[in-house]
C-alpha cells in the first residue's frame, strides 16, 4: 500500500506541474504577427526589378486578426508579386470558410497571383472540407500539387502535395517520411531546367533533402508551427524532433525557408516566444 501511495502522490505532483505549466502558457499566449524578410540573389533571375514572394502556411482556422493587426492589410501593404501557400489552411474541425473567402477576394481584387499545395491536414481532413477549400482557392488561385508554373524572368514554381493520407494516424508520418514525394518529384522532372531559378512548395521541411537532390534552388515549407512553445530556442510543443524548426537552412546549393505558420494546433491553441509569421522573400538579380 505504501508503494501505491507513493506512486499516486508522484503522479499527482506531475499532474499539478503540467497543469501549472499549461495555465502559465495559456495566460501568456502571444497572438501577434511577425513579418520575416529574406533576400535571395541569383544569377538565374533575369528580371530587372526585384521579385517579391509572400509565403503563408498553417493557417488552421485562425481569424484574420492578430493582436489588433489585420493579415490581409499587412499583405496588401507588402504589395507582393505572388503569394504561395504551403498547406494546412484547414483541418478536421473547419466549419467556417469565411476567412478563406476573404483572402481570395482580397488577392483577386488586387490581382496578386496565388498558388498553393496541400499539407497533411488537407490530405487527411474529410473530403467535403478539403474540396470546399480547393473550390474557394481555385476561384483565383492555382493548385500546384504535382505541377509547375512559369513565373517569368527565369523563375519556375513547382509543388508537391504532402505524403499524408486519410485513415492513417499522424504519428506514421514523423521524421523524414517520404511517402510518394519522390514519385511526384520524378514526374516534375519532365522539362526541368537547371538554368532557371527553381522553387519548390512542399509542406514538410524534413523533405528538404529531396529538394536538394532534385536540383531545386529554393524550397518553401511549414508544418512545424515553429514549435509554438519555445524555451529559449528549444521547441518543446510541436515537432521538437525536426532538424528544421523555423528560418533559413542550406544544403549544397539549395536553400530552405521554414515558416512558423499563421495559426496553432487545434489541440494546443497557444504560442509562447514563437510569433505567427508571414515570410517575405525578395529575389534579386546578381547582375
Secondary structure, DSSP 8 states (H G I E B T S, - for coil): -HHHHHHHHHHHHHHHHHHHHHHHHHHT----EEEEEEEEEETT---SS-EEEEEE---TT--SEETTEEHHHHHHHHT-SEEEE-S-S--TT----HHHHHHHHHHHHHT-EEEE---HHHHHS-HHHHHHHHHHHTTTSEE-TTEEEEEETTEEEEE---S--TTS-GGGG-TT--TTHHHHHHHHTTT--TTSEEEEEEEEGGGHHHHHHTT-SEEEEESSGGGSBEETTEE-SS-TT-S--SEEEEETTEEEEE---SS-BTTB---BS--EEEEEEEEEE--
